Amino acid sequence: MKEVSIHVGKRIRLYRKLKKLTIEVFAEMIHKSKATVSKYENGEISIDIETLFSIADALNISVNQLVDYENVTTSEETDGDALVKRKTGKTKYYLYFYDGRRGRIVKNIIEVQGAGENGIYKANFYADVEDYSNYYNCKFLYHGTMRKFDAFTNFNFENQNNKVEQVFMYAINSFTHDRRLVGMFSGLSTQPILPVAFKFLLSLDVMVENEEMREQLVMTKEDLKQIKKMNMFVINQEL
């Protein structure tokens, strides 16, 4: 299937860039020409199994991280959730948070695989994307899981380029009732490297990034009062 080769190629390019490897250096690492690697990344030619393992080894990842393709199928049956289908096929969440250090709203995508067990789904978190149509071109990539409950939707991710960083997200409610959720993100910041926590918006639809969204994401006076009173950062259901 051509779609599989394209998917694997995008994965190779993503991990190569995350490792900050030029195509020339990477080609030398796997003993291939630059032209051949370019064809791999563009999905123009299939990759034999030996080369696939060689690529994974050079990128210090598992082969499964390159071949996590799922054929998209349609199904009317859902697991009590308008988002995640019982059958295969990936669905996207659009996640937004505000970075006060840079004064901008950061766009992210969480990609959830459709086939879950006991309410737990495999998921990928593409952090800081510039273009939703090409979200594989992200600054950070995380692998992990999503778990659904009646009152919360939880995410647990690990940074694929820095295993020290674990990310935890708690969204209030589930997409059974709403198309947009608010939640808390906790993990490590990069500059400086310190534990952090902040608000996020999670949506089934692409949202308009404007001043209204920024005001919803920044810490309010009420938030500061609660921190002072409770000595903890609490996310309210309503923004």
C-alpha positions as CSV (number, residue, x, y, z in Angstrom):
1,M,0.0,0.0,0.0
2,K,1.4,3.4,-1.0
3,E,-0.2,5.0,2.1
4,V,2.0,2.8,4.3
5,S,5.2,3.9,2.6
6,I,4.2,7.5,2.8
7,H,3.4,7.2,6.5
8,V,6.7,5.4,7.3
9,G,8.6,8.1,5.3
10,K,7.0,10.9,7.3
11,R,7.9,9.1,10.5
12,I,11.6,8.8,9.3
13,R,11.7,12.5,8.5
14,L,10.1,13.4,11.8
15,Y,12.5,11.4,14.0
16,R,15.5,12.5,11.9
17,K,14.7,16.1,12.4
18,L,14.0,15.6,16.1
19,K,17.5,14.1,16.4
20,K,18.8,17.2,14.4
21,L,20.4,15.0,11.7
22,T,20.8,16.3,8.2
23,I,19.8,14.0,5.4
24,E,23.4,13.7,4.4
25,V,24.6,12.6,7.8
26,F,21.7,10.2,8.2
27,A,22.3,8.7,4.8
28,E,25.9,7.9,5.9
29,M,24.7,6.4,9.1
30,I,22.5,3.8,7.3
31,H,24.9,3.4,4.4
32,K,22.5,4.8,1.8
33,S,22.7,7.6,-0.7
34,K,21.1,11.0,0.0
35,A,18.8,10.4,-3.0
36,T,17.6,7.0,-1.6
37,V,16.9,8.5,1.8
38,S,14.9,11.3,0.2
39,K,12.8,8.7,-1.6
40,Y,12.3,6.8,1.6
41,E,11.1,10.0,3.3
42,N,8.8,10.9,0.5
43,G,7.3,7.4,0.3
44,E,8.4,6.9,-3.2
45,I,10.0,3.5,-2.6
46,S,9.3,0.7,-0.2
47,I,11.8,-0.2,2.5
48,D,13.0,-3.7,3.1
49,I,12.9,-5.1,6.6
50,E,16.7,-5.1,7.2
51,T,16.9,-1.4,6.2
52,L,13.9,-0.6,8.4
53,F,15.7,-2.0,11.4
54,S,18.9,-0.2,10.4
55,I,17.0,3.1,10.3
56,A,15.3,2.5,13.6
57,D,18.7,1.7,15.2
58,A,20.3,4.8,13.8
59,L,17.4,6.9,15.2
60,N,17.5,5.1,18.5
61,I,13.8,4.2,18.3
62,S,11.9,1.0,17.9
63,V,10.6,-0.2,14.5
64,N,7.1,0.0,15.9
65,Q,7.5,3.8,16.1
66,L,8.0,3.8,12.3
67,V,5.3,1.4,11.3
68,D,2.4,2.5,13.6
69,Y,0.1,3.0,10.5
70,E,-3.5,2.2,10.9
71,N,-5.9,1.8,8.0
72,V,-8.8,4.2,8.4
73,T,-12.2,2.6,8.4
74,T,-15.6,4.1,9.2
75,S,-18.0,2.9,11.8
76,E,-21.2,4.3,13.3
77,E,-20.6,2.4,16.5
78,T,-18.9,4.4,19.3
79,D,-17.8,3.7,22.8
80,G,-20.1,6.3,24.3
81,D,-17.8,9.0,22.9
82,A,-18.2,11.0,19.8
83,L,-14.4,11.1,19.3
84,V,-12.9,7.7,19.5
85,K,-14.3,4.9,17.3
86,R,-14.3,1.2,18.1
87,K,-12.7,0.3,14.8
88,T,-9.3,1.5,13.5
89,G,-8.6,5.0,12.4
90,K,-6.9,7.9,14.1
91,T,-8.7,11.0,15.4
92,K,-7.2,14.3,16.3
93,Y,-7.6,16.6,19.3
94,Y,-6.5,20.3,18.9
95,L,-4.7,21.5,22.0
96,Y,-3.8,25.1,22.8
97,F,-1.9,26.7,25.7
98,Y,-0.3,30.1,26.2
99,D,3.5,30.5,26.5
100,G,4.1,33.6,28.5
101,R,7.9,33.5,27.9
102,R,7.3,34.0,24.2
103,G,4.0,35.8,24.4
104,R,2.2,33.4,22.0
105,I,-0.5,30.7,21.8
106,V,1.1,27.3,21.1
107,K,-0.7,24.9,18.8
108,N,-0.5,21.2,19.4
109,I,-2.2,18.0,18.2
110,I,-3.0,14.8,20.1
111,E,-3.5,11.9,17.7
112,V,-5.5,9.0,19.2
113,Q,-5.6,5.5,17.7
114,G,-9.1,4.2,17.3
115,A,-8.7,0.7,18.7
116,G,-8.5,0.8,22.5
117,E,-8.8,-1.7,25.3
118,N,-10.6,-1.1,28.6
119,G,-10.9,2.6,27.8
120,I,-7.2,3.0,27.2
121,Y,-6.0,4.2,23.8
122,K,-2.6,4.7,22.3
123,A,-1.9,8.3,21.5
124,N,0.8,10.6,20.1
125,F,1.3,14.2,21.2
126,Y,2.8,16.6,18.5
127,A,3.9,19.6,20.4
128,D,4.4,23.1,19.0
129,V,3.2,22.7,15.4
130,E,3.2,25.5,12.9
131,D,0.8,24.1,10.4
132,Y,-2.0,21.7,11.2
133,S,-1.9,20.3,7.7
134,N,1.7,19.2,8.3
135,Y,1.7,18.5,12.1
136,Y,4.4,15.8,11.7
137,N,6.7,18.8,11.4
138,C,6.6,19.5,15.2
139,K,9.2,20.6,17.7
140,F,8.6,17.8,20.2
141,L,7.1,14.4,19.9
142,Y,5.6,12.3,22.7
143,H,4.1,8.8,22.8
144,G,1.7,7.6,25.4
145,T,-1.9,6.8,26.2
146,M,-5.3,8.4,26.7
147,R,-7.8,7.1,29.2
148,K,-11.4,8.1,29.4
149,F,-13.6,8.4,32.5
150,D,-17.0,10.0,33.0
151,A,-15.6,13.1,34.8
152,F,-12.1,13.3,33.3
153,T,-10.0,12.4,30.2
154,N,-6.4,11.7,31.2
155,F,-3.3,11.6,29.0
156,N,0.2,10.3,29.9
157,F,3.1,10.9,27.5
158,E,6.8,10.5,27.3
159,N,9.1,12.7,25.3
160,Q,10.7,10.6,22.5
161,N,13.9,12.7,22.4
162,N,14.3,13.1,26.2
163,K,13.0,10.2,28.2
164,V,13.4,12.2,31.4
165,E,10.4,14.2,30.5
166,Q,7.0,12.8,31.3
167,V,3.8,14.8,30.5
168,F,0.5,14.4,32.4
169,M,-2.7,16.0,31.3
170,Y,-6.1,16.0,33.0
171,A,-9.1,17.4,31.0
172,I,-12.3,18.0,32.9
173,N,-15.3,16.0,31.6
174,S,-15.1,14.0,28.4
175,F,-16.0,14.6,24.8
176,T,-19.2,12.6,25.4
177,H,-20.8,15.9,26.5
178,D,-18.8,18.7,25.0
179,R,-16.7,19.5,21.9
180,R,-14.2,21.6,23.9
181,L,-12.6,20.8,27.3
182,V,-10.3,22.7,29.7
183,G,-7.6,21.0,31.6
184,M,-4.2,21.1,33.3
185,F,-0.8,20.2,31.7
186,S,2.1,19.2,33.9
187,G,5.6,18.4,32.7
188,L,9.0,20.0,32.2
189,S,9.8,23.3,30.5
190,T,12.8,23.6,28.2
191,Q,14.0,27.1,29.1
192,P,14.6,26.8,32.0
193,I,14.4,23.1,32.6
194,L,12.0,23.1,35.6
195,P,8.7,21.4,36.5
196,V,5.7,23.4,35.2
197,A,1.9,23.3,35.2
198,F,-0.5,25.4,33.1
199,K,-4.0,25.5,31.6
200,F,-4.9,24.1,28.2
201,L,-7.9,24.0,25.9
202,L,-8.7,20.8,24.1
203,S,-11.1,20.8,21.1
204,L,-12.5,18.5,18.5
205,D,-12.3,21.5,16.1
206,V,-9.7,24.0,15.0
207,M,-10.2,27.1,17.1
208,V,-9.6,30.8,16.3
209,E,-6.4,32.0,18.0
210,N,-7.3,35.5,19.2
211,E,-7.3,37.7,22.3
212,E,-10.3,36.0,23.7
213,M,-8.5,32.6,23.6
214,R,-5.4,34.2,25.2
215,E,-7.5,35.6,28.1
216,Q,-9.0,32.1,28.6
217,L,-5.5,30.5,28.8
218,V,-3.6,33.0,31.0
219,M,-3.5,32.9,34.7
220,T,-6.2,35.1,36.2
221,K,-6.5,37.1,39.4
222,E,-8.9,34.5,40.7
223,D,-6.3,31.8,39.9
224,L,-3.7,33.6,41.9
225,K,-6.1,34.0,44.8
226,Q,-6.8,30.3,44.8
227,I,-3.1,29.5,44.7
228,K,-2.5,31.7,47.7
229,K,-5.4,30.3,49.6
230,M,-5.0,26.6,48.8
231,N,-1.2,26.5,48.0
232,M,-2.0,24.6,44.8
233,F,-2.9,25.4,41.1
234,V,-6.6,24.5,40.5
235,I,-8.3,24.4,37.1
236,N,-11.9,25.3,37.1
237,Q,-14.4,23.7,34.7
238,E,-15.5,27.0,33.3
239,L,-13.0,29.4,31.7
